[in-house]
Amino acid sequence: MPRPAGPAPASATLLAAVVQYEALGTGSGGAAVARKVAAHVELIEKAHADGARLVLFPELSLTGYELDSFDAPEHAGEPSAWLTDGDTRLQPLRDACADTGTTAVIGAGWREADGTPR
């Protein structure tokens, strides 16, 4: 079926924001994730204010590139660097996306329920 002539209707336009992001500080592991989540929320809200409905972050933007932190043993009371399904640390991101109607693609070290790293 041929496309109609002329510009696409505004509702068919999807503005995407591609974030160039330098992970915050040298903090690694699970304790640093909450700080990075807050920074991601701010960037999602800014992108939305600029008209974006899709926000793309780099790989490992939430957990950082200090890969040794994924191998570190977990200590009592210290969250893991790995994120998992239902991880409550991601709730502010879920809320920001729901509040703004924005979809965000975020990079993180992910572990399946059976412990398989992704």
C-alpha positions as CSV (number, residue, x, y, z in Angstrom):
1,M,0.0,0.0,0.0
2,P,1.5,3.4,-1.0
3,R,2.1,6.0,1.7
4,P,0.1,9.2,1.6
5,A,1.8,12.2,0.2
6,G,3.1,14.9,2.5
7,P,4.6,14.9,6.0
8,A,3.6,12.3,8.5
9,P,1.1,13.4,11.1
10,A,2.6,14.6,14.4
11,S,1.2,11.6,16.2
12,A,3.4,9.4,13.9
13,T,6.6,11.2,14.8
14,L,8.8,9.7,17.5
15,L,11.5,12.0,18.8
16,A,14.4,10.0,20.4
17,A,17.1,11.3,22.7
18,V,20.4,9.5,22.7
19,V,22.3,10.1,25.9
20,Q,26.1,10.4,26.0
21,Y,26.6,9.6,29.6
22,E,29.7,9.4,31.7
23,A,29.0,7.1,34.7
24,L,29.1,9.1,38.0
25,G,32.3,8.9,39.9
26,T,34.3,5.9,40.6
27,G,31.8,4.2,42.9
28,S,30.9,0.8,41.7
29,G,28.7,-2.1,42.8
30,G,25.2,-2.1,44.1
31,A,25.6,1.0,46.3
32,A,26.3,3.2,43.3
33,V,23.3,2.1,41.4
34,A,20.8,4.3,43.4
35,R,22.9,7.4,42.6
36,K,23.0,6.5,38.9
37,V,19.3,5.8,38.9
38,A,18.7,9.4,40.2
39,A,20.9,10.8,37.4
40,H,19.0,8.7,34.8
41,V,15.7,10.0,36.1
42,E,16.8,13.6,35.7
43,L,18.0,12.9,32.1
44,I,14.7,11.2,31.3
45,E,12.8,14.2,32.6
46,K,15.0,16.6,30.7
47,A,14.6,14.6,27.4
48,H,10.9,14.6,27.9
49,A,10.8,18.4,28.5
50,D,12.7,18.7,25.2
51,G,10.0,16.6,23.4
52,A,11.6,13.1,23.4
53,R,9.4,10.1,23.9
54,L,12.2,7.5,23.6
55,V,15.5,7.9,25.6
56,L,18.4,5.7,24.9
57,F,21.3,5.2,27.3
58,P,24.7,3.5,26.8
59,E,25.4,0.0,27.7
60,L,26.1,-0.5,31.5
61,S,25.1,3.1,32.2
62,L,23.5,2.1,35.5
63,T,26.1,-0.2,36.8
64,G,29.3,1.2,35.2
65,Y,32.2,-0.5,33.5
66,E,34.0,-1.6,36.6
67,L,33.4,-5.3,35.8
68,D,35.2,-6.5,39.0
69,S,32.2,-5.2,41.0
70,F,30.1,-8.0,39.4
71,D,32.5,-10.7,40.8
72,A,32.7,-9.2,44.3
73,P,31.0,-11.2,47.0
74,E,27.8,-9.8,48.3
75,H,28.0,-8.4,51.8
76,A,25.1,-8.3,54.2
77,G,23.1,-5.1,53.8
78,E,25.0,-4.2,50.6
79,P,23.0,-4.5,47.4
80,S,24.5,-6.5,44.5
81,A,25.8,-4.8,41.4
82,W,23.6,-7.1,39.4
83,L,20.0,-6.0,38.7
84,T,17.2,-8.5,38.5
85,D,13.6,-8.6,37.5
86,G,11.5,-6.7,40.1
87,D,14.5,-4.9,41.5
88,T,13.1,-2.1,43.6
89,R,16.1,0.2,42.8
90,L,14.6,0.6,39.3
91,Q,11.2,1.9,40.6
92,P,12.2,5.6,40.2
93,L,12.9,4.9,36.5
94,R,9.6,3.1,36.1
95,D,7.9,6.1,37.7
96,A,9.7,8.6,35.6
97,C,8.7,6.8,32.4
98,A,5.1,6.4,33.5
99,D,4.8,10.0,34.6
100,T,6.3,11.3,31.3
101,G,4.9,8.7,28.9
102,T,8.6,8.1,27.9
103,T,10.2,4.8,27.1
104,A,13.8,4.5,28.3
105,V,16.4,1.9,27.2
106,I,18.9,1.6,30.0
107,G,22.1,-0.4,30.2
108,A,22.9,-2.5,33.3
109,G,24.4,-5.8,34.4
110,W,21.4,-8.1,34.5
111,R,21.0,-11.5,36.2
112,E,18.1,-13.8,35.5
113,A,16.1,-15.4,38.3
114,D,18.1,-18.6,37.9
115,G,21.4,-16.6,38.4
116,T,22.3,-16.5,34.7
117,P,24.1,-13.2,33.9
118,R,23.1,-11.3,30.8
